[in-house]
């Protein structure tokens, strides 16, 4: 992608950078087994709907 010529001055750049780091941290910490376990756990809980 093309970068804005003023990206070094952008006040929101740090926010987006921090958000990227946080998302990558979460994604790197999760495994396929974690997703399977969460799914199975969700299947065992009661689901009351009216």
N, CA, C and O atoms as a Tripos MOL2 file, in Angstrom:
@<TRIPOS>MOLECULE
protein
  200   199    50     0     0
PROTEIN
NO_CHARGES

@<TRIPOS>ATOM
      1 N           0.8270   -1.2040    0.0000 N.3       1 UNK1
      2 CA          0.0000    0.0000    0.0000 C.3       1 UNK1
      3 C           0.8590    1.2510    0.0000 C.2       1 UNK1
      4 O           2.0060    1.2430    0.4480 O.2       1 UNK1
      5 N           0.2970    2.2910   -0.4950 N.am      2 UNK2
      6 CA          1.0030    3.5640   -0.4850 C.3       2 UNK2
      7 C           0.8880    4.1960    0.8990 C.2       2 UNK2
      8 O          -0.1350    4.0750    1.5730 O.2       2 UNK2
      9 N           1.9470    4.8620    1.3010 N.am      3 UNK3
     10 CA          1.9580    5.5170    2.5980 C.3       3 UNK3
     11 C           1.7110    7.0020    2.4240 C.2       3 UNK3
     12 O           2.1180    7.6030    1.4300 O.2       3 UNK3
     13 N           1.0520    7.5750    3.3850 N.am      4 UNK4
     14 CA          0.8140    9.0120    3.3860 C.3       4 UNK4
     15 C           2.1520    9.7160    3.5950 C.2       4 UNK4
     16 O           2.9740    9.2720    4.3980 O.2       4 UNK4
     17 N           2.3620   10.7800    2.8950 N.am      5 UNK5
     18 CA          3.6170   11.5340    3.0150 C.3       5 UNK5
     19 C           3.7970   12.1130    4.4120 C.2       5 UNK5
     20 O           4.9150   12.4310    4.8170 O.2       5 UNK5
     21 N           2.6940   12.2490    5.1490 N.am      6 UNK6
     22 CA          2.7710   12.8280    6.4960 C.3       6 UNK6
     23 C           2.6130   11.7780    7.5910 C.2       6 UNK6
     24 O           2.2720   12.1210    8.7230 O.2       6 UNK6
     25 N           2.8520   10.5240    7.2800 N.am      7 UNK7
     26 CA          2.6090    9.4590    8.2530 C.3       7 UNK7
     27 C           3.4510    9.6080    9.5200 C.2       7 UNK7
     28 O           3.0250    9.1830   10.5940 O.2       7 UNK7
     29 N           4.6130   10.1940    9.4140 N.am      8 UNK8
     30 CA          5.4450   10.3690   10.6100 C.3       8 UNK8
     31 C           4.8830   11.4320   11.5430 C.2       8 UNK8
     32 O           5.2650   11.4890   12.7120 O.2       8 UNK8
     33 N           3.9890   12.2680   11.0490 N.am      9 UNK9
     34 CA          3.3740   13.3190   11.8610 C.3       9 UNK9
     35 C           1.9950   12.9210   12.3760 C.2       9 UNK9
     36 O           1.3960   13.6590   13.1580 O.2       9 UNK9
     37 N           1.4930   11.7890   11.9590 N.am     10 UNK10
     38 CA          0.1210   11.3810   12.2520 C.3      10 UNK10
     39 C          -0.0550   11.0630   13.7370 C.2      10 UNK10
     40 O           0.6800   10.2540   14.3030 O.2      10 UNK10
     41 N          -1.0360   11.7100   14.3520 N.am     11 UNK11
     42 CA         -1.2650   11.5030   15.7820 C.3      11 UNK11
     43 C          -1.9140   10.1470   16.0700 C.2      11 UNK11
     44 O          -1.8380    9.6590   17.1980 O.2      11 UNK11
     45 N          -2.5440    9.5400   15.0800 N.am     12 UNK12
     46 CA         -3.1860    8.2450   15.3170 C.3      12 UNK12
     47 C          -2.2840    7.0620   14.9740 C.2      12 UNK12
     48 O          -2.6480    5.9150   15.2370 O.2      12 UNK12
     49 N          -1.1480    7.3130   14.4080 N.am     13 UNK13
     50 CA         -0.2480    6.2250   13.9960 C.3      13 UNK13
     51 C           0.1350    5.3330   15.1760 C.2      13 UNK13
     52 O           0.1680    4.1110   15.0360 O.2      13 UNK13
     53 N           0.4230    5.9220   16.3310 N.am     14 UNK14
     54 CA          0.7910    5.1480   17.5230 C.3      14 UNK14
     55 C          -0.3760    4.2670   17.9680 C.2      14 UNK14
     56 O          -0.1690    3.1310   18.3940 O.2      14 UNK14
     57 N          -1.5910    4.7830   17.8710 N.am     15 UNK15
     58 CA         -2.7680    3.9920   18.2430 C.3      15 UNK15
     59 C          -2.8700    2.7580   17.3540 C.2      15 UNK15
     60 O          -3.0560    1.6460   17.8480 O.2      15 UNK15
     61 N          -2.7490    2.9520   16.0470 N.am     16 UNK16
     62 CA         -2.8390    1.8330   15.1110 C.3      16 UNK16
     63 C          -1.6880    0.8460   15.3070 C.2      16 UNK16
     64 O          -1.8760   -0.3640   15.1810 O.2      16 UNK16
     65 N          -0.5150    1.3560   15.6090 N.am     17 UNK17
     66 CA          0.6350    0.4900   15.8530 C.3      17 UNK17
     67 C           0.4200   -0.3480   17.1140 C.2      17 UNK17
     68 O           0.7070   -1.5450   17.1260 O.2      17 UNK17
     69 N          -0.0850    0.2860   18.1740 N.am     18 UNK18
     70 CA         -0.3690   -0.4370   19.4190 C.3      18 UNK18
     71 C          -1.4580   -1.4830   19.2040 C.2      18 UNK18
     72 O          -1.3800   -2.5880   19.7410 O.2      18 UNK18
     73 N          -2.4680   -1.1320   18.4190 N.am     19 UNK19
     74 CA         -3.5490   -2.0640   18.1220 C.3      19 UNK19
     75 C          -3.0200   -3.2790   17.3590 C.2      19 UNK19
     76 O          -3.3970   -4.4130   17.6520 O.2      19 UNK19
     77 N          -2.1580   -3.0400   16.3940 N.am     20 UNK20
     78 CA         -1.5650   -4.1400   15.6350 C.3      20 UNK20
     79 C          -0.7700   -5.0550   16.5610 C.2      20 UNK20
     80 O          -0.8920   -6.2770   16.4800 O.2      20 UNK20
     81 N           0.0370   -4.4770   17.4300 N.am     21 UNK21
     82 CA          0.8300   -5.2800   18.3590 C.3      21 UNK21
     83 C          -0.0640   -6.1180   19.2730 C.2      21 UNK21
     84 O           0.2260   -7.2850   19.5330 O.2      21 UNK21
     85 N          -1.1540   -5.5140   19.7580 N.am     22 UNK22
     86 CA         -2.0700   -6.2280   20.6480 C.3      22 UNK22
     87 C          -2.7530   -7.3850   19.9190 C.2      22 UNK22
     88 O          -2.8570   -8.4850   20.4620 O.2      22 UNK22
     89 N          -3.2140   -7.1430   18.7050 N.am     23 UNK23
     90 CA         -3.8750   -8.2020   17.9350 C.3      23 UNK23
     91 C          -2.9090   -9.3390   17.6320 C.2      23 UNK23
     92 O          -3.2680  -10.5100   17.7510 O.2      23 UNK23
     93 N          -1.6920   -8.9990   17.2420 N.am     24 UNK24
     94 CA         -0.7080  -10.0420   16.9520 C.3      24 UNK24
     95 C          -0.3920  -10.8480   18.2010 C.2      24 UNK24
     96 O          -0.2060  -12.0630   18.1300 O.2      24 UNK24
     97 N          -0.3300  -10.1770   19.3440 N.am     25 UNK25
     98 CA         -0.0830  -10.8800   20.5990 C.3      25 UNK25
     99 C          -1.1690  -11.8940   20.9090 C.2      25 UNK25
    100 O          -0.8750  -13.0160   21.3220 O.2      25 UNK25
    101 N          -2.4150  -11.5100   20.7150 N.am     26 UNK26
    102 CA         -3.5380  -12.4190   20.9550 C.3      26 UNK26
    103 C          -3.4970  -13.5790   19.9660 C.2      26 UNK26
    104 O          -3.6500  -14.7360   20.3600 O.2      26 UNK26
    105 N          -3.2940  -13.2790   18.6960 N.am     27 UNK27
    106 CA         -3.2780  -14.3320   17.6790 C.3      27 UNK27
    107 C          -2.1150  -15.2970   17.8710 C.2      27 UNK27
    108 O          -2.2560  -16.4960   17.6270 O.2      27 UNK27
    109 N          -0.9830  -14.7920   18.2990 N.am     28 UNK28
    110 CA          0.1720  -15.6620   18.5200 C.3      28 UNK28
    111 C          -0.0100  -16.5330   19.7580 C.2      28 UNK28
    112 O           0.5700  -17.6150   19.8470 O.2      28 UNK28
    113 N          -0.8110  -16.0680   20.7100 N.am     29 UNK29
    114 CA         -1.0200  -16.8160   21.9460 C.3      29 UNK29
    115 C          -2.0630  -17.9220   21.7910 C.2      29 UNK29
    116 O          -2.0720  -18.8710   22.5760 O.2      29 UNK29
    117 N          -2.9330  -17.8160   20.8020 N.am     30 UNK30
    118 CA         -3.9920  -18.8070   20.5930 C.3      30 UNK30
    119 C          -3.4970  -19.9450   19.7070 C.2      30 UNK30
    120 O          -2.7580  -19.7380   18.7440 O.2      30 UNK30
    121 N          -3.9260  -21.1400   20.0600 N.am     31 UNK31
    122 CA         -3.6160  -22.3040   19.2350 C.3      31 UNK31
    123 C          -4.9160  -22.8920   18.6930 C.2      31 UNK31
    124 O          -6.0060  -22.5360   19.1410 O.2      31 UNK31
    125 N          -4.7880  -23.7750   17.7450 N.am     32 UNK32
    126 CA         -5.9580  -24.4650   17.2270 C.3      32 UNK32
    127 C          -6.6270  -25.2620   18.3450 C.2      32 UNK32
    128 O          -7.8530  -25.3590   18.4000 O.2      32 UNK32
    129 N          -5.8240  -25.8210   19.2200 N.am     33 UNK33
    130 CA         -6.3850  -26.5810   20.3440 C.3      33 UNK33
    131 C          -7.1900  -25.6700   21.2650 C.2      33 UNK33
    132 O          -8.2250  -26.0840   21.7880 O.2      33 UNK33
    133 N          -6.7340  -24.4410   21.4700 N.am     34 UNK34
    134 CA         -7.4970  -23.4760   22.2750 C.3      34 UNK34
    135 C          -8.8790  -23.2440   21.6670 C.2      34 UNK34
    136 O          -9.8760  -23.1930   22.3870 O.2      34 UNK34
    137 N          -8.9380  -23.1050   20.3540 N.am     35 UNK35
    138 CA        -10.2150  -22.8800   19.6800 C.3      35 UNK35
    139 C         -11.1370  -24.0880   19.8210 C.2      35 UNK35
    140 O         -12.3370  -23.9390   20.0530 O.2      35 UNK35
    141 N         -10.5700  -25.2790   19.6800 N.am     36 UNK36
    142 CA        -11.3610  -26.5000   19.8420 C.3      36 UNK36
    143 C         -11.8840  -26.5940   21.2710 C.2      36 UNK36
    144 O         -13.0600  -26.8890   21.4830 O.2      36 UNK36
    145 N         -11.0230  -26.3470   22.2450 N.am     37 UNK37
    146 CA        -11.4350  -26.4040   23.6500 C.3      37 UNK37
    147 C         -12.5400  -25.3950   23.9500 C.2      37 UNK37
    148 O         -13.4970  -25.7210   24.6530 O.2      37 UNK37
    149 N         -12.4210  -24.1870   23.4320 N.am     38 UNK38
    150 CA        -13.4520  -23.1630   23.6360 C.3      38 UNK38
    151 C         -14.7760  -23.6050   23.0190 C.2      38 UNK38
    152 O         -15.8390  -23.3950   23.6030 O.2      38 UNK38
    153 N         -14.7080  -24.2110   21.8470 N.am     39 UNK39
    154 CA        -15.9160  -24.6920   21.1830 C.3      39 UNK39
    155 C         -16.5910  -25.7810   22.0120 C.2      39 UNK39
    156 O         -17.8010  -25.7420   22.2380 O.2      39 UNK39
    157 N         -15.8020  -26.7480   22.4600 N.am     40 UNK40
    158 CA        -16.3430  -27.8560   23.2490 C.3      40 UNK40
    159 C         -16.9380  -27.3280   24.5490 C.2      40 UNK40
    160 O         -18.0220  -27.7500   24.9500 O.2      40 UNK40
    161 N         -16.2510  -26.4260   25.1980 N.am     41 UNK41
    162 CA        -16.7540  -25.8430   26.4410 C.3      41 UNK41
    163 C         -18.0780  -25.1220   26.1890 C.2      41 UNK41
    164 O         -18.9880  -25.1980   27.0140 O.2      41 UNK41
    165 N         -18.1910  -24.4410   25.0840 N.am     42 UNK42
    166 CA        -19.4180  -23.7310   24.7360 C.3      42 UNK42
    167 C         -20.5770  -24.6750   24.4640 C.2      42 UNK42
    168 O         -21.7330  -24.3270   24.7030 O.2      42 UNK42
    169 N         -20.2750  -25.8610   23.9700 N.am     43 UNK43
    170 CA        -21.3140  -26.8520   23.6900 C.3      43 UNK43
    171 C         -21.8850  -27.4440   24.9740 C.2      43 UNK43
    172 O         -23.0170  -27.9270   24.9900 O.2      43 UNK43
    173 N         -21.1030  -27.4070   26.0470 N.am     44 UNK44
    174 CA        -21.5280  -28.0130   27.3090 C.3      44 UNK44
    175 C         -22.3550  -27.0650   28.1700 C.2      44 UNK44
    176 O         -22.9890  -27.5050   29.1280 O.2      44 UNK44
    177 N         -22.3610  -25.7870   27.8530 N.am     45 UNK45
    178 CA        -23.1150  -24.8350   28.6630 C.3      45 UNK45
    179 C         -24.5630  -24.8040   28.2040 C.2      45 UNK45
    180 O         -24.8670  -25.0090   27.0290 O.2      45 UNK45
    181 N         -25.4420  -24.5460   29.1490 N.am     46 UNK46
    182 CA        -26.8700  -24.4700   28.8390 C.3      46 UNK46
    183 C         -27.1460  -23.2490   27.9730 C.2      46 UNK46
    184 O         -26.5390  -22.1920   28.1430 O.2      46 UNK46
    185 N         -28.0630  -23.4200   27.0550 N.am     47 UNK47
    186 CA        -28.4320  -22.3360   26.1550 C.3      47 UNK47
    187 C         -29.9380  -22.1250   26.2730 C.2      47 UNK47
    188 O         -30.7290  -22.8410   25.6590 O.2      47 UNK47
    189 N         -30.3190  -21.1350   27.0700 N.am     48 UNK48
    190 CA        -31.7340  -20.8560   27.2820 C.3      48 UNK48
    191 C         -32.1610  -19.7110   26.3890 C.2      48 UNK48
    192 O         -31.6200  -18.6080   26.4700 O.2      48 UNK48
    193 N         -33.1350  -19.9820   25.5370 N.am     49 UNK49
    194 CA        -33.6730  -18.9470   24.6620 C.3      49 UNK49
    195 C         -35.1770  -18.9210   24.7890 C.2      49 UNK49
    196 O         -35.8260  -19.9610   24.9060 O.2      49 UNK49
    197 N         -35.7130  -17.7420   24.7650 N.am     50 UNK50
    198 CA        -37.1710  -17.5780   24.8410 C.3      50 UNK50
    199 C         -37.6720  -17.0920   23.5050 C.2      50 UNK50
    200 O         -38.8730  -16.8840   23.3340 O.2      50 UNK50
@<TRIPOS>BOND
     1     1     2 1
     2     2     3 1
     3     3     4 2
     4     3     5 am
     5     5     6 1
     6     6     7 1
     7     7     8 2
     8     7     9 am
     9     9    10 1
    10    10    11 1
    11    11    12 2
    12    11    13 am
    13    13    14 1
    14    14    15 1
    15    15    16 2
    16    15    17 am
    17    17    18 1
    18    18    19 1
    19    19    20 2
    20    19    21 am
    21    21    22 1
    22    22    23 1
    23    23    24 2
    24    23    25 am
    25    25    26 1
    26    26    27 1
    27    27    28 2
    28    27    29 am
    29    29    30 1
    30    30    31 1
    31    31    32 2
    32    31    33 am
    33    33    34 1
    34    34    35 1
    35    35    36 2
    36    35    37 am
    37    37    38 1
    38    38    39 1
    39    39    40 2
    40    39    41 am
    41    41    42 1
    42    42    43 1
    43    43    44 2
    44    43    45 am
    45    45    46 1
    46    46    47 1
    47    47    48 2
    48    47    49 am
    49    49    50 1
    50    50    51 1
    51    51    52 2
    52    51    53 am
    53    53    54 1
    54    54    55 1
    55    55    56 2
    56    55    57 am
    57    57    58 1
    58    58    59 1
    59    59    60 2
    60    59    61 am
    61    61    62 1
    62    62    63 1
    63    63    64 2
    64    63    65 am
    65    65    66 1
    66    66    67 1
    67    67    68 2
    68    67    69 am
    69    69    70 1
    70    70    71 1
    71    71    72 2
    72    71    73 am
    73    73    74 1
    74    74    75 1
    75    75    76 2
    76    75    77 am
    77    77    78 1
    78    78    79 1
    79    79    80 2
    80    79    81 am
    81    81    82 1
    82    82    83 1
    83    83    84 2
    84    83    85 am
    85    85    86 1
    86    86    87 1
    87    87    88 2
    88    87    89 am
    89    89    90 1
    90    90    91 1
    91    91    92 2
    92    91    93 am
    93    93    94 1
    94    94    95 1
    95    95    96 2
    96    95    97 am
    97    97    98 1
    98    98    99 1
    99    99   100 2
   100    99   101 am
   101   101   102 1
   102   102   103 1
   103   103   104 2
   104   103   105 am
   105   105   106 1
   106   106   107 1
   107   107   108 2
   108   107   109 am
   109   109   110 1
   110   110   111 1
   111   111   112 2
   112   111   113 am
   113   113   114 1
   114   114   115 1
   115   115   116 2
   116   115   117 am
   117   117   118 1
   118   118   119 1
   119   119   120 2
   120   119   121 am
   121   121   122 1
   122   122   123 1
   123   123   124 2
   124   123   125 am
   125   125   126 1
   126   126   127 1
   127   127   128 2
   128   127   129 am
   129   129   130 1
   130   130   131 1
   131   131   132 2
   132   131   133 am
   133   133   134 1
   134   134   135 1
   135   135   136 2
   136   135   137 am
   137   137   138 1
   138   138   139 1
   139   139   140 2
   140   139   141 am
   141   141   142 1
   142   142   143 1
   143   143   144 2
   144   143   145 am
   145   145   146 1
   146   146   147 1
   147   147   148 2
   148   147   149 am
   149   149   150 1
   150   150   151 1
   151   151   152 2
   152   151   153 am
   153   153   154 1
   154   154   155 1
   155   155   156 2
   156   155   157 am
   157   157   158 1
   158   158   159 1
   159   159   160 2
   160   159   161 am
   161   161   162 1
   162   162   163 1
   163   163   164 2
   164   163   165 am
   165   165   166 1
   166   166   167 1
   167   167   168 2
   168   167   169 am
   169   169   170 1
   170   170   171 1
   171   171   172 2
   172   171   173 am
   173   173   174 1
   174   174   175 1
   175   175   176 2
   176   175   177 am
   177   177   178 1
   178   178   179 1
   179   179   180 2
   180   179   181 am
   181   181   182 1
   182   182   183 1
   183   183   184 2
   184   183   185 am
   185   185   186 1
   186   186   187 1
   187   187   188 2
   188   187   189 am
   189   189   190 1
   190   190   191 1
   191   191   192 2
   192   191   193 am
   193   193   194 1
   194   194   195 1
   195   195   196 2
   196   195   197 am
   197   197   198 1
   198   198   199 1
   199   199   200 2
@<TRIPOS>SUBSTRUCTURE
     1 UNK1         2 RESIDUE 1 A UNK
     2 UNK2         6 RESIDUE 1 A UNK
     3 UNK3        10 RESIDUE 1 A UNK
     4 UNK4        14 RESIDUE 1 A UNK
     5 UNK5        18 RESIDUE 1 A UNK
     6 UNK6        22 RESIDUE 1 A UNK
     7 UNK7        26 RESIDUE 1 A UNK
     8 UNK8        30 RESIDUE 1 A UNK
     9 UNK9        34 RESIDUE 1 A UNK
    10 UNK10       38 RESIDUE 1 A UNK
    11 UNK11       42 RESIDUE 1 A UNK
    12 UNK12       46 RESIDUE 1 A UNK
    13 UNK13       50 RESIDUE 1 A UNK
    14 UNK14       54 RESIDUE 1 A UNK
    15 UNK15       58 RESIDUE 1 A UNK
    16 UNK16       62 RESIDUE 1 A UNK
    17 UNK17       66 RESIDUE 1 A UNK
    18 UNK18       70 RESIDUE 1 A UNK
    19 UNK19       74 RESIDUE 1 A UNK
    20 UNK20       78 RESIDUE 1 A UNK
    21 UNK21       82 RESIDUE 1 A UNK
    22 UNK22       86 RESIDUE 1 A UNK
    23 UNK23       90 RESIDUE 1 A UNK
    24 UNK24       94 RESIDUE 1 A UNK
    25 UNK25       98 RESIDUE 1 A UNK
    26 UNK26      102 RESIDUE 1 A UNK
    27 UNK27      106 RESIDUE 1 A UNK
    28 UNK28      110 RESIDUE 1 A UNK
    29 UNK29      114 RESIDUE 1 A UNK
    30 UNK30      118 RESIDUE 1 A UNK
    31 UNK31      122 RESIDUE 1 A UNK
    32 UNK32      126 RESIDUE 1 A UNK
    33 UNK33      130 RESIDUE 1 A UNK
    34 UNK34      134 RESIDUE 1 A UNK
    35 UNK35      138 RESIDUE 1 A UNK
    36 UNK36      142 RESIDUE 1 A UNK
    37 UNK37      146 RESIDUE 1 A UNK
    38 UNK38      150 RESIDUE 1 A UNK
    39 UNK39      154 RESIDUE 1 A UNK
    40 UNK40      158 RESIDUE 1 A UNK
    41 UNK41      162 RESIDUE 1 A UNK
    42 UNK42      166 RESIDUE 1 A UNK
    43 UNK43      170 RESIDUE 1 A UNK
    44 UNK44      174 RESIDUE 1 A UNK
    45 UNK45      178 RESIDUE 1 A UNK
    46 UNK46      182 RESIDUE 1 A UNK
    47 UNK47      186 RESIDUE 1 A UNK
    48 UNK48      190 RESIDUE 1 A UNK
    49 UNK49      194 RESIDUE 1 A UNK
    50 UNK50      198 RESIDUE 1 A UNK
